Amino acid sequence: MKKIVNGSDKRWLCCSLSLIDYKEAWELQTGLVEARKTGGIETDVVLFAEHPPVFTLGRRGGSDNLKVQEDFLRDRGIPVFRIERGGSITYHGPGQIVVYPIVDLNAARLSVKDYIGMLEEVMIRTSSGFGVDAQRNPLNRGIWVGPSKLGSVGIAIRKGISFHGIALNVNLSMEPFEWINPCGLKGVGVTSMEKALSNKISINSVCEAVKTHIESVFGIVLEDAAESELQNLAKMQNVL
């Protein structure tokens, strides 16, 4: 298969995965990270997804911040995954935009701190465009509306390639957050754009805004890529 090559201009490949199981999205990411490392893809990539209900545990663990028994979750068909991103426990579900940039930080000349700040800035600008005033909070990375968390950041890095990313709460159910100490924090709330606005909001319109702000914050152009081609590249890396 031919390589996907970035031209002289700064472009990221962009693919919308819609509703996809967490494990499948994770396998796609890790394959693309390997392809980015080996040169099978010579440009950065960003994936947009929603997930069926799932809890994930980061490098700091977080199972002790699960307030319910795992049997309780199994009865509801909600898996728990331990993964390599930073941070503690979090929840993903329909109505939450999850964005996975696969970015060569060395090539982009970005420090980890600056990169995380730019991801937060994307969420802040997106929320502001819909009338939600979100801010950073020294308590925890991500974005907040008052004492409640609206969007999370969690990344992992392999040989300079960053993956995982951000999760922005648009119109998802808040109930599963009651079953955890989100991000390992006790006594904090979680909110969504819809809840903050007390009004219905389209996840598709928010997703388009996120894309616009990724382009402006990172100074790049997003170029649509077929999921099938990215899946094939990822599978090739995972079997080598």
Backbone bond lengths (Angstrom), bond angles and torsions (degrees), N, CA, C in turn:
res aa  C-N    CA-C-N  psi(-1)  N-CA   C-N-CA  omega(-1)  CA-C   N-CA-C  phi
1 M - - - 1.463 - - 1.518 109.49 -
2 K 1.330 114.82 141.21 1.460 118.72 -178.95 1.522 110.31 -68.93
3 K 1.319 115.12 154.21 1.456 120.09 175.25 1.521 109.76 -74.09
4 I 1.332 115.24 148.72 1.457 120.41 168.81 1.523 105.78 -91.27
5 V 1.313 116.75 118.38 1.462 120.43 -170.22 1.513 110.32 -115.76
6 N 1.300 115.66 134.52 1.449 121.92 173.42 1.520 109.17 -78.01
7 G 1.317 116.61 136.75 1.458 119.93 177.78 1.515 110.92 -80.38
8 S 1.319 115.46 -163.64 1.452 119.40 -179.30 1.531 110.74 -72.50
9 D 1.340 116.78 -23.94 1.456 119.03 176.86 1.522 109.85 -83.25
10 K 1.325 116.48 162.45 1.459 121.10 -173.32 1.528 109.70 -91.76
11 R 1.313 115.29 106.11 1.463 120.68 -178.20 1.517 110.79 -129.06
12 W 1.325 114.83 148.22 1.456 121.28 169.48 1.517 107.90 -115.69
13 L 1.316 116.91 140.35 1.452 119.99 170.43 1.519 108.55 -74.46
14 C 1.325 116.47 141.53 1.461 122.08 -174.29 1.520 109.32 -130.26
15 C 1.328 115.94 131.08 1.462 119.99 -179.03 1.530 109.72 -139.54
16 S 1.330 116.50 128.62 1.458 122.27 176.64 1.518 108.92 -97.33
17 L 1.327 116.22 120.08 1.466 121.96 -174.61 1.518 112.84 -96.56
18 S 1.338 118.25 -8.16 1.455 123.36 -176.69 1.524 109.93 59.17
19 L 1.353 118.02 -141.48 1.465 121.28 -178.36 1.524 108.81 -84.90
20 I 1.340 116.34 117.29 1.459 121.06 -174.35 1.528 108.89 -140.14
21 D 1.335 116.56 139.50 1.462 120.62 177.38 1.525 109.91 -56.93
22 Y 1.324 115.77 143.22 1.463 120.14 -176.42 1.530 111.63 -58.40
23 K 1.337 116.71 -45.16 1.463 120.26 -177.24 1.525 111.16 -60.62
24 E 1.328 117.06 -39.88 1.460 120.47 -179.90 1.527 110.86 -65.70
25 A 1.332 116.61 -40.80 1.468 119.71 178.57 1.523 110.87 -67.27
26 W 1.344 116.76 -37.75 1.466 120.50 178.71 1.534 110.34 -64.15
27 E 1.325 117.32 -43.27 1.467 120.51 178.86 1.526 111.01 -63.69
28 L 1.328 117.33 -38.24 1.462 120.09 176.80 1.523 110.25 -63.85
29 Q 1.317 116.91 -45.82 1.471 120.20 178.26 1.527 112.34 -56.71
30 T 1.332 116.01 -51.07 1.465 118.74 -174.85 1.522 111.51 -64.59
31 G 1.329 117.04 -34.52 1.459 119.64 175.36 1.516 111.68 -66.14
32 L 1.332 116.77 -39.78 1.465 120.80 179.59 1.530 111.38 -70.22
33 V 1.327 116.64 -33.93 1.471 119.47 175.04 1.520 109.63 -60.69
34 E 1.326 116.83 -45.35 1.463 120.63 179.06 1.524 110.89 -63.27
35 A 1.340 116.09 -41.65 1.463 119.86 178.82 1.529 111.34 -64.15
36 R 1.330 116.33 -36.09 1.466 119.89 178.02 1.528 110.24 -67.72
37 K 1.339 116.88 -38.25 1.464 121.55 179.59 1.522 111.83 -66.47
38 T 1.339 116.75 -40.54 1.464 120.85 -174.14 1.520 113.54 -88.96
39 G 1.336 116.91 -7.94 1.460 119.83 -179.97 1.513 114.09 92.53
40 G 1.341 118.13 5.17 1.463 120.06 175.28 1.516 111.76 -63.59
41 I 1.334 115.25 -29.28 1.467 122.70 170.36 1.517 106.57 -125.31
42 E 1.312 116.65 124.78 1.457 120.32 -175.96 1.520 112.58 -106.18
43 T 1.311 116.00 27.65 1.457 121.36 173.34 1.523 108.09 -147.24
44 D 1.312 116.33 162.35 1.454 120.17 178.50 1.535 109.67 -75.03
45 V 1.322 114.93 161.97 1.465 121.63 -174.88 1.516 108.45 -134.73
46 V 1.330 117.69 145.95 1.455 120.74 172.31 1.527 108.89 -132.64
47 L 1.327 115.22 130.70 1.456 122.80 179.61 1.528 109.14 -108.96
48 F 1.329 116.27 139.55 1.459 122.11 175.59 1.523 108.19 -115.90
49 A 1.334 116.16 134.06 1.455 118.85 -174.94 1.518 111.39 -149.88
50 E 1.322 114.40 160.83 1.454 123.59 159.64 1.528 105.62 -121.48
51 H 1.330 116.27 151.44 1.461 120.11 179.80 1.521 111.10 -120.83
52 P 1.334 117.32 147.27 1.459 118.87 164.78 1.522 108.23 -60.74
53 P 1.337 118.76 161.13 1.467 120.63 -175.94 1.528 113.05 -50.80
54 V 1.345 115.90 130.11 1.462 121.96 -178.91 1.525 109.06 -159.95
55 F 1.326 116.44 143.77 1.457 121.84 170.80 1.523 108.26 -107.23
56 T 1.337 116.30 139.64 1.456 120.00 177.02 1.528 109.75 -124.84
57 L 1.324 114.80 144.43 1.463 122.27 179.35 1.519 108.09 -112.70
58 G 1.333 117.21 125.35 1.454 121.96 -179.14 1.514 112.57 -86.44
59 R 1.332 115.45 -166.28 1.468 120.46 -175.53 1.526 112.70 -63.83
60 R 1.323 117.36 -25.59 1.462 119.63 178.16 1.533 111.13 -84.96
61 G 1.316 115.87 9.58 1.462 119.14 178.52 1.510 111.24 78.88
62 G 1.324 116.05 -132.06 1.455 118.80 177.42 1.513 114.45 127.66
63 S 1.336 117.84 -4.34 1.466 118.91 -179.39 1.528 110.68 -61.51
64 D 1.347 116.69 -28.08 1.465 119.95 177.56 1.523 111.73 -71.70
65 N 1.345 116.83 -12.63 1.461 121.11 176.89 1.529 112.61 -98.79
66 L 1.326 116.13 11.11 1.454 121.59 172.58 1.520 107.97 -89.80
67 K 1.328 116.78 118.05 1.464 121.23 -172.77 1.525 112.96 -85.00
68 V 1.318 117.72 -10.88 1.461 121.16 -179.80 1.518 108.83 -117.83
69 Q 1.325 116.83 162.12 1.450 121.68 177.10 1.525 110.21 -73.34
70 E 1.336 116.67 148.81 1.464 119.29 178.47 1.520 111.12 -63.52
71 D 1.348 118.45 -26.00 1.467 120.90 174.36 1.525 110.63 -60.92
72 F 1.330 115.76 -37.48 1.464 121.58 177.13 1.523 110.39 -59.10
73 L 1.345 116.24 -42.21 1.461 120.42 179.63 1.522 111.47 -73.04
74 R 1.336 116.62 -39.98 1.478 119.39 179.50 1.522 110.96 -60.80
75 D 1.335 116.52 -38.59 1.467 119.91 178.61 1.518 111.51 -62.39
76 R 1.318 116.39 -24.54 1.468 121.18 179.46 1.524 112.00 -100.46
77 G 1.323 116.01 5.58 1.462 120.48 177.95 1.506 114.27 69.27
78 I 1.351 117.13 29.48 1.464 120.87 -178.30 1.525 109.12 -107.88
79 P 1.332 118.32 111.87 1.472 120.64 -179.39 1.518 112.33 -78.54
80 V 1.339 114.84 164.36 1.463 122.87 174.20 1.528 107.32 -124.74
81 F 1.341 117.14 123.35 1.459 122.26 -179.01 1.516 110.58 -114.22
82 R 1.320 116.45 136.38 1.463 121.77 171.02 1.529 107.43 -97.79
83 I 1.324 117.22 125.02 1.466 121.28 -174.03 1.525 110.27 -133.15
84 E 1.344 115.27 177.68 1.461 121.12 -170.63 1.517 114.76 -94.49
85 R 1.331 118.53 1.25 1.466 118.58 179.85 1.529 110.31 -70.07
86 G 1.326 115.66 164.33 1.453 120.08 175.15 1.514 110.95 -72.21
87 G 1.323 115.63 166.59 1.448 120.27 175.55 1.514 113.68 94.30
88 S 1.324 114.89 -172.34 1.454 122.45 -175.03 1.533 109.18 -112.41
89 I 1.319 117.04 -140.45 1.456 121.63 -174.30 1.524 111.35 -82.03
90 T 1.327 115.93 143.63 1.455 120.75 173.23 1.519 108.89 -149.25
91 Y 1.319 115.01 170.83 1.464 122.49 -178.05 1.521 109.36 -121.63
92 H 1.331 115.86 139.86 1.464 122.17 170.30 1.523 108.71 -122.71
93 G 1.326 115.91 144.19 1.451 119.86 177.50 1.512 111.02 -163.31
94 P 1.324 117.08 169.90 1.469 120.66 178.40 1.527 111.08 -56.61
95 G 1.327 115.29 138.38 1.458 119.95 -175.90 1.517 113.24 96.70
96 Q 1.326 116.10 2.39 1.468 122.17 176.07 1.526 107.69 -118.68
97 I 1.326 117.22 128.75 1.465 121.45 176.33 1.520 108.41 -85.58
98 V 1.332 116.50 121.43 1.453 121.73 176.51 1.532 107.58 -111.37
99 V 1.312 116.02 127.69 1.465 121.78 -174.77 1.526 108.32 -120.13
100 Y 1.335 115.27 125.09 1.460 121.60 -178.01 1.530 110.31 -116.97
101 P 1.328 118.71 92.35 1.466 119.70 173.27 1.535 110.03 -80.75
102 I 1.308 116.67 132.47 1.468 122.38 172.70 1.527 105.02 -106.43
103 V 1.337 116.51 101.19 1.462 121.89 -166.76 1.523 110.40 -127.12
104 D 1.320 115.82 130.95 1.461 122.03 172.93 1.529 107.53 -80.85
105 L 1.322 115.94 98.81 1.466 120.09 -175.45 1.520 112.27 -65.45
106 N 1.321 117.20 -32.55 1.468 119.93 179.15 1.521 110.68 -67.03
107 A 1.334 116.27 -45.70 1.466 119.59 179.08 1.521 111.16 -64.40
108 A 1.332 116.53 -35.04 1.459 121.01 -179.82 1.524 112.43 -81.59
109 R 1.350 115.94 -7.20 1.475 122.08 -178.98 1.524 111.03 56.97
110 L 1.334 114.56 47.25 1.454 121.09 -179.92 1.524 110.04 -116.48
111 S 1.324 116.27 134.06 1.457 119.97 170.00 1.524 108.30 -78.11
112 V 1.316 116.02 160.44 1.467 119.77 177.97 1.522 110.33 -60.06
113 K 1.329 116.57 -43.62 1.465 120.67 -179.29 1.521 111.43 -60.57
114 D 1.330 116.96 -46.48 1.460 120.26 -179.95 1.525 111.08 -64.69
115 Y 1.329 116.19 -40.23 1.464 120.50 -179.12 1.530 110.47 -62.41
116 I 1.318 117.39 -46.42 1.467 120.50 179.33 1.528 110.15 -62.45
117 G 1.325 116.52 -41.03 1.454 119.99 177.27 1.520 112.40 -60.76
118 M 1.321 117.35 -36.37 1.464 121.07 178.81 1.529 110.97 -70.24
119 L 1.320 117.22 -37.91 1.467 119.97 175.64 1.531 110.70 -62.72
120 E 1.333 116.35 -42.01 1.465 119.56 175.71 1.525 110.57 -61.73
121 E 1.317 116.62 -41.08 1.461 120.72 -178.83 1.528 111.03 -61.91
122 V 1.313 117.47 -38.09 1.465 120.90 176.46 1.526 110.16 -58.15
123 M 1.329 116.91 -45.48 1.468 119.81 -179.31 1.520 111.92 -69.25
124 I 1.340 117.01 -38.54 1.465 120.14 179.06 1.522 110.60 -62.34
125 R 1.336 116.88 -46.65 1.471 120.19 -179.95 1.518 111.47 -65.32
126 T 1.327 116.28 -38.98 1.467 119.57 178.97 1.517 110.55 -62.56
127 S 1.320 116.64 -49.17 1.464 120.89 -179.16 1.526 111.18 -61.47
128 S 1.322 116.36 -43.52 1.458 120.90 -179.57 1.519 111.93 -59.25
129 G 1.329 116.21 -37.90 1.457 120.36 -179.79 1.519 113.47 -63.38
130 F 1.328 116.87 -19.68 1.464 121.48 177.76 1.534 111.92 -104.80
131 G 1.332 116.24 8.44 1.454 119.84 176.67 1.511 115.13 89.75
132 V 1.328 117.55 14.48 1.468 121.26 178.39 1.526 108.50 -106.25
133 D 1.327 116.43 117.75 1.465 121.59 -177.60 1.523 109.01 -87.77
134 A 1.316 117.07 95.52 1.468 122.32 -179.94 1.523 109.62 -104.43
135 Q 1.321 115.34 149.52 1.455 121.69 -177.24 1.522 110.46 -136.36
136 R 1.339 115.96 164.19 1.466 120.77 168.80 1.534 108.89 -74.98
137 N 1.326 115.22 161.21 1.455 120.71 179.97 1.530 107.68 -143.16
138 P 1.341 118.42 126.05 1.470 119.88 -179.36 1.524 113.38 -62.34
139 L 1.318 117.33 -14.48 1.459 121.04 179.02 1.525 111.77 -63.82
140 N 1.348 116.27 -35.16 1.466 120.11 -174.62 1.515 109.19 -167.67
141 R 1.343 116.96 143.55 1.465 120.67 178.40 1.518 109.45 -64.78
142 G 1.329 115.42 155.10 1.457 121.66 -175.05 1.513 109.11 119.14
143 I 1.338 117.41 -161.18 1.461 120.41 178.04 1.521 109.40 -129.22
144 W 1.334 114.85 152.09 1.454 122.09 -171.06 1.521 110.84 -134.47
145 V 1.320 115.59 149.58 1.465 122.85 168.01 1.520 105.78 -116.40
146 G 1.340 115.67 102.65 1.459 119.17 -172.98 1.526 109.49 61.25
147 P 1.360 117.46 -130.29 1.462 120.32 -178.29 1.530 113.65 -88.15
148 S 1.329 117.32 8.47 1.472 120.65 -175.13 1.521 110.93 -114.37
149 K 1.313 115.25 138.47 1.463 120.48 -177.99 1.526 110.66 -83.76
150 L 1.327 115.62 132.63 1.460 121.88 -179.06 1.523 112.43 -106.53
151 G 1.321 117.29 -33.82 1.465 120.77 -177.33 1.514 110.56 -146.28
152 S 1.329 115.93 143.66 1.461 121.80 -176.37 1.523 111.43 -114.41
153 V 1.330 115.28 154.82 1.461 122.94 174.11 1.519 108.41 -127.02
154 G 1.318 116.71 132.72 1.458 121.29 174.30 1.514 109.10 -155.66
155 I 1.321 117.96 120.53 1.460 120.28 -176.83 1.529 110.70 -126.89
156 A 1.310 114.66 163.79 1.460 123.34 169.84 1.521 106.99 -131.26
157 I 1.335 116.64 155.81 1.464 120.87 -178.47 1.514 109.46 -133.46
158 R 1.339 116.41 129.02 1.462 122.71 174.40 1.520 108.59 -122.76
159 K 1.325 115.63 113.39 1.465 121.52 178.20 1.526 111.89 48.63
160 G 1.329 114.73 45.44 1.462 120.41 175.87 1.509 115.06 87.22
161 I 1.346 118.72 -6.63 1.462 121.95 179.71 1.523 108.85 -98.02
162 S 1.328 115.82 120.22 1.459 120.50 179.44 1.527 110.39 -90.09
163 F 1.334 115.72 142.65 1.466 120.81 173.26 1.524 109.35 -145.54
164 H 1.330 117.99 -172.40 1.467 123.50 -160.72 1.528 106.33 60.49
165 G 1.334 121.15 -157.38 1.461 117.49 -176.49 1.507 114.47 165.50
166 I 1.349 116.80 -117.88 1.460 121.16 -172.65 1.529 110.43 -128.86
167 A 1.333 114.01 155.65 1.469 121.10 175.20 1.523 107.45 -135.25
168 L 1.321 116.55 120.16 1.468 122.46 -176.92 1.527 108.85 -113.24
169 N 1.318 116.40 122.44 1.462 121.73 -177.81 1.525 110.06 -79.55
170 V 1.317 115.99 115.33 1.470 120.66 -178.37 1.523 110.64 -102.43
171 N 1.330 117.20 -67.56 1.466 119.37 -177.43 1.532 111.54 -143.16
172 L 1.326 116.69 34.19 1.454 120.61 -177.50 1.527 111.63 -83.11
173 S 1.332 115.77 164.57 1.455 121.65 175.03 1.528 109.77 -67.05
174 M 1.320 116.20 135.89 1.454 121.14 179.40 1.533 112.35 -88.10
175 E 1.324 118.18 -13.72 1.467 120.81 -173.81 1.533 113.89 -55.64
176 P 1.360 119.87 -45.48 1.468 118.49 -177.66 1.528 114.27 -60.57
177 F 1.322 117.81 -24.66 1.467 119.44 178.01 1.528 111.37 -68.69
178 E 1.345 116.08 -19.93 1.459 119.46 177.61 1.528 111.46 -73.07
179 W 1.321 117.20 -13.43 1.462 121.56 -177.76 1.527 112.02 -91.52
180 I 1.344 117.44 0.11 1.463 121.07 -178.94 1.527 110.04 -138.54
181 N 1.331 115.13 164.47 1.460 121.04 161.66 1.526 105.29 -91.71
182 P 1.340 118.14 97.96 1.464 120.19 -171.08 1.518 112.67 -57.95
183 C 1.341 114.78 130.56 1.461 122.04 -178.20 1.526 111.83 59.92
184 G 1.339 116.12 20.94 1.453 120.31 179.51 1.519 114.09 77.31
185 L 1.332 117.20 13.10 1.463 121.75 -177.13 1.529 110.16 -102.28
186 K 1.310 116.41 128.65 1.458 121.12 179.08 1.519 110.31 -92.82
187 G 1.316 115.11 140.32 1.458 120.33 173.90 1.508 115.12 77.44
188 V 1.349 118.03 16.93 1.468 119.85 176.32 1.526 109.06 -109.81
189 G 1.323 115.04 156.18 1.453 120.18 179.67 1.519 111.53 -99.51
190 V 1.316 115.19 167.91 1.464 122.60 173.37 1.522 106.82 -128.78
191 T 1.310 116.37 141.02 1.452 120.28 179.99 1.512 110.26 -134.21
192 S 1.317 116.06 175.75 1.469 122.60 176.84 1.524 108.12 -131.08
193 M 1.316 116.44 164.28 1.450 120.03 177.04 1.523 110.55 -60.87
194 E 1.324 116.61 -41.98 1.465 120.71 179.95 1.527 111.02 -62.61
195 K 1.343 116.18 -42.17 1.468 119.63 179.29 1.524 111.17 -66.86
196 A 1.329 116.94 -41.03 1.461 120.40 179.95 1.520 112.00 -65.04
197 L 1.324 115.88 -32.80 1.465 120.92 -178.68 1.523 113.01 -88.02
198 S 1.354 116.56 -16.56 1.476 121.45 -172.32 1.518 110.65 53.40
199 N 1.343 113.81 41.17 1.464 119.41 -176.15 1.516 109.14 -156.14
200 K 1.330 116.86 151.19 1.454 121.57 177.70 1.526 110.21 -65.23
201 I 1.329 115.32 146.12 1.459 120.00 179.92 1.522 109.09 -144.75
202 S 1.316 116.73 140.25 1.461 122.44 -177.58 1.526 110.38 -85.93
203 I 1.335 115.89 126.11 1.461 118.78 178.81 1.523 111.02 -67.12
204 N 1.327 117.94 -30.09 1.467 120.01 179.16 1.525 111.22 -65.87
205 S 1.331 116.87 -39.20 1.467 119.25 179.70 1.529 110.58 -68.22
206 V 1.330 116.97 -36.31 1.457 120.28 177.79 1.526 110.16 -67.76
207 C 1.324 116.30 -39.80 1.463 120.39 179.54 1.530 110.94 -61.31
208 E 1.318 116.99 -42.42 1.463 120.01 177.93 1.522 111.28 -63.57
209 A 1.337 116.15 -37.06 1.465 119.61 177.81 1.524 110.99 -66.46
210 V 1.330 117.27 -39.47 1.459 120.49 177.47 1.529 109.94 -58.93
211 K 1.310 116.69 -43.70 1.467 120.56 179.29 1.524 110.95 -60.24
212 T 1.327 116.34 -44.65 1.468 120.66 179.36 1.525 111.11 -59.43
213 H 1.328 116.55 -43.04 1.462 119.82 -176.64 1.524 112.38 -76.90
214 I 1.317 118.50 -27.86 1.470 119.96 171.29 1.523 109.04 -60.90
215 E 1.327 116.25 -44.23 1.461 119.71 179.93 1.532 111.25 -61.44
216 S 1.343 116.66 -43.50 1.467 119.19 -176.04 1.530 111.71 -74.59
217 V 1.332 118.27 -41.02 1.461 121.03 -177.08 1.527 111.21 -69.92
218 F 1.334 116.69 -41.06 1.470 120.19 -176.73 1.531 112.57 -94.32
219 G 1.319 117.18 -5.70 1.455 119.90 177.84 1.512 113.08 65.58
220 I 1.343 115.71 41.37 1.467 119.91 -177.25 1.535 109.25 -129.93
221 V 1.314 115.05 174.93 1.461 122.12 173.93 1.523 107.78 -119.39
222 L 1.328 117.21 132.47 1.457 121.20 177.81 1.522 109.99 -87.67
223 E 1.307 115.17 132.96 1.469 121.88 -178.92 1.524 108.26 -121.71
224 D 1.321 116.59 122.34 1.465 120.81 -176.70 1.523 111.56 -59.74
225 A 1.331 115.17 136.89 1.463 121.99 176.41 1.518 108.32 -128.09
226 A 1.317 116.66 144.65 1.462 121.60 -179.79 1.525 110.18 -73.74
227 E 1.324 116.09 134.63 1.459 120.20 177.90 1.522 111.23 -58.57
228 S 1.324 116.90 -38.95 1.466 120.55 -177.37 1.526 111.50 -61.75
229 E 1.335 117.81 -39.55 1.460 120.34 -179.56 1.531 110.55 -69.22
230 L 1.329 116.93 -41.09 1.455 119.76 177.54 1.529 111.28 -66.38
231 Q 1.332 116.57 -39.18 1.464 120.02 177.67 1.529 110.37 -61.58
232 N 1.322 117.33 -42.17 1.467 120.39 179.90 1.521 111.49 -64.19
233 L 1.330 116.75 -41.54 1.461 120.08 178.05 1.529 110.89 -64.02
234 A 1.326 116.41 -42.00 1.465 120.40 -179.67 1.527 110.99 -65.49
235 K 1.329 116.98 -41.83 1.460 120.13 -179.77 1.526 111.47 -65.23
236 M 1.317 116.18 -37.26 1.471 120.02 177.71 1.524 109.96 -60.68
237 Q 1.337 117.38 -40.50 1.476 120.04 -179.00 1.517 110.35 -70.87
238 N 1.327 117.19 -38.32 1.463 120.20 -175.06 1.527 113.50 -72.40
239 V 1.338 117.01 -17.31 1.470 118.11 -179.75 1.518 111.87 -99.45
240 L 1.337 117.63 -8.55 1.453 120.30 -179.47 1.520 111.23 -74.09
